[in-house]
């Protein structure tokens, strides 16, 4: 059968067989054409997908950058670095608000404005938020208290300062510095260091003093965080700024960092033990009430700072810190001065181990005077400011 001997050509791309080579070539060309079309389509799809992805990435980046800018602005505002003015501007703004609400007479506004301008011109705190004599009143109270306190150690005399219209919301670090300074000014050991500081400085003045410390070379890393500028801002300050300021005045101090809880349920018993040791060292006698010559301690945690003015040891051996809080108004603090007080107002000061549960606390403790050489060495060491960590 000649017909059966006809040659068959198989398509290399599918199983079709042809009897004619030309038909096969045309058939294969169709395959190739189709592939080119599909590949082109795939390429176009791929390009489109990449383009969409790029646009999406760009969009996401711009949203992230916008969010970062907003977060940064929020942080600047929170830490008082948003150029919205400082103590003076806030004081005036808050007084204007009081007048608008009918809580302050215009004549009082003008008088208080004049007083404030004078106090700022001299760089001296006006003393309007100050309460004196509390430590002395506590000494008397504890002599007669016989409920549950076995021992109490108190720091040397300290004035309490609370935030005013000008620094409400951000001034706690400065107010605690004023408290600490009020105690050092009573102590002849520090007369020489504080020769230029005979009165308690105003908050803007303290800001300038910290800037002076930075200019001397203290804590350049911290200074750059504030763009080397505090004056005229509502910037929060913390333990590092207090350390730089004290050291620049030749006052010897150290930062202790209780960087994580040391007790159950997030408590800090090691902090309490440290404070007990600070006050009782050299004052170990059996007296129930020990009025030491030790300065108070600056205590910082995230977002707030207070001043430690003493520590109680209860009959059941538990410890209780006594704290001055700049957020507590004078009217409240003055209750501690009442002669026949029954001790209920002490709850303003008392903080037990269970009440201090922040993740981290830092303290600045003063311990004597530096020579000029020691001050220079501290300044050099503060290029990388370190603290003693417990534990």
Secondary structure in CASP SS format (residue, H / E / C, confidence):
PFRMAT SS
TARGET T0000
AUTHOR 0000-0000-0000
METHOD secondary structure of the structure
MODEL  1
X C 1.00
X C 1.00
X H 1.00
X H 1.00
X H 1.00
X C 1.00
X C 1.00
X C 1.00
X E 1.00
X E 1.00
X C 1.00
X C 1.00
X C 1.00
X C 1.00
X C 1.00
X C 1.00
X E 1.00
X E 1.00
X C 1.00
X C 1.00
X H 1.00
X H 1.00
X H 1.00
X H 1.00
X H 1.00
X H 1.00
X H 1.00
X H 1.00
X H 1.00
X H 1.00
X H 1.00
X H 1.00
X H 1.00
X H 1.00
X H 1.00
X H 1.00
X H 1.00
X H 1.00
X H 1.00
X H 1.00
X H 1.00
X H 1.00
X H 1.00
X H 1.00
X H 1.00
X H 1.00
X H 1.00
X H 1.00
X H 1.00
X H 1.00
X H 1.00
X H 1.00
X H 1.00
X H 1.00
X H 1.00
X H 1.00
X H 1.00
X H 1.00
X H 1.00
X H 1.00
X H 1.00
X H 1.00
X H 1.00
X H 1.00
X H 1.00
X H 1.00
X H 1.00
X H 1.00
X H 1.00
X H 1.00
X H 1.00
X H 1.00
X H 1.00
X H 1.00
X H 1.00
X H 1.00
X H 1.00
X H 1.00
X C 1.00
X C 1.00
X C 1.00
X C 1.00
X C 1.00
X C 1.00
X C 1.00
X C 1.00
X H 1.00
X H 1.00
X H 1.00
X H 1.00
X H 1.00
X H 1.00
X H 1.00
X H 1.00
X H 1.00
X H 1.00
X H 1.00
X H 1.00
X H 1.00
X H 1.00
X C 1.00
X C 1.00
X C 1.00
X C 1.00
X C 1.00
X H 1.00
X H 1.00
X H 1.00
X H 1.00
X H 1.00
X H 1.00
X H 1.00
X H 1.00
X H 1.00
X H 1.00
X H 1.00
X H 1.00
X H 1.00
X H 1.00
X H 1.00
X H 1.00
X H 1.00
X C 1.00
X E 1.00
X C 1.00
X C 1.00
X C 1.00
X C 1.00
X C 1.00
X E 1.00
X E 1.00
X C 1.00
X C 1.00
X H 1.00
X H 1.00
X H 1.00
X H 1.00
X H 1.00
X H 1.00
X H 1.00
X H 1.00
X H 1.00
X H 1.00
X H 1.00
X C 1.00
X C 1.00
X C 1.00
X C 1.00
X E 1.00
X E 1.00
X E 1.00
X E 1.00
X E 1.00
X E 1.00
X C 1.00
X C 1.00
X C 1.00
X C 1.00
X C 1.00
X E 1.00
X E 1.00
X C 1.00
X C 1.00
X C 1.00
X C 1.00
X C 1.00
X C 1.00
X C 1.00
X C 1.00
X C 1.00
X C 1.00
X H 1.00
X H 1.00
X H 1.00
X H 1.00
X H 1.00
X H 1.00
X H 1.00
X H 1.00
X H 1.00
X H 1.00
X H 1.00
X H 1.00
X H 1.00
X C 1.00
X C 1.00
X C 1.00
X H 1.00
X H 1.00
X H 1.00
X C 1.00
X C 1.00
X C 1.00
X C 1.00
X C 1.00
X C 1.00
X C 1.00
X C 1.00
X C 1.00
X C 1.00
X E 1.00
X C 1.00
X H 1.00
X H 1.00
X H 1.00
X H 1.00
X H 1.00
X H 1.00
X H 1.00
X H 1.00
X H 1.00
X H 1.00
X H 1.00
X H 1.00
X H 1.00
X C 1.00
X C 1.00
X C 1.00
X C 1.00
X H 1.00
X H 1.00
X H 1.00
X H 1.00
X H 1.00
X H 1.00
X C 1.00
X C 1.00
X C 1.00
X C 1.00
X C 1.00
X C 1.00
X C 1.00
X C 1.00
X C 1.00
X C 1.00
X C 1.00
X C 1.00
X C 1.00
X H 1.00
X H 1.00
X H 1.00
X H 1.00
X H 1.00
X H 1.00
X H 1.00
X H 1.00
X H 1.00
X H 1.00
X C 1.00
X C 1.00
X E 1.00
X E 1.00
X E 1.00
X E 1.00
X E 1.00
X E 1.00
X E 1.00
X E 1.00
X C 1.00
X C 1.00
X C 1.00
X C 1.00
X C 1.00
X H 1.00
X H 1.00
X H 1.00
X C 1.00
X C 1.00
X H 1.00
X H 1.00
X H 1.00
X H 1.00
X H 1.00
X H 1.00
X H 1.00
X H 1.00
X H 1.00
X H 1.00
X H 1.00
X H 1.00
X C 1.00
X C 1.00
X C 1.00
X C 1.00
X C 1.00
X C 1.00
X C 1.00
X C 1.00
X E 1.00
X E 1.00
X E 1.00
X C 1.00
X C 1.00
X C 1.00
X C 1.00
X C 1.00
X E 1.00
X E 1.00
X E 1.00
X E 1.00
X E 1.00
X C 1.00
X C 1.00
X E 1.00
X E 1.00
X E 1.00
X E 1.00
X E 1.00
X E 1.00
X E 1.00
X E 1.00
X E 1.00
X E 1.00
X E 1.00
X C 1.00
X C 1.00
X C 1.00
X C 1.00
X E 1.00
X E 1.00
X E 1.00
X E 1.00
X E 1.00
X E 1.00
X C 1.00
X C 1.00
X C 1.00
X C 1.00
X C 1.00
X H 1.00
X H 1.00
X H 1.00
X H 1.00
X H 1.00
X H 1.00
X H 1.00
X H 1.00
X C 1.00
X C 1.00
X C 1.00
X C 1.00
X C 1.00
X C 1.00
X H 1.00
X H 1.00
X H 1.00
X H 1.00
X H 1.00
X C 1.00
X E 1.00
X E 1.00
X E 1.00
X H 1.00
X H 1.00
X H 1.00
X C 1.00
X C 1.00
X C 1.00
X C 1.00
X C 1.00
X E 1.00
X E 1.00
X E 1.00
X E 1.00
X E 1.00
X E 1.00
X E 1.00
X E 1.00
X E 1.00
X C 1.00
X C 1.00
X H 1.00
X H 1.00
X H 1.00
X H 1.00
X H 1.00
X H 1.00
X H 1.00
X H 1.00
X H 1.00
X H 1.00
X H 1.00
X H 1.00
X H 1.00
X C 1.00
X C 1.00
X C 1.00
X E 1.00
X E 1.00
X C 1.00
X C 1.00
END
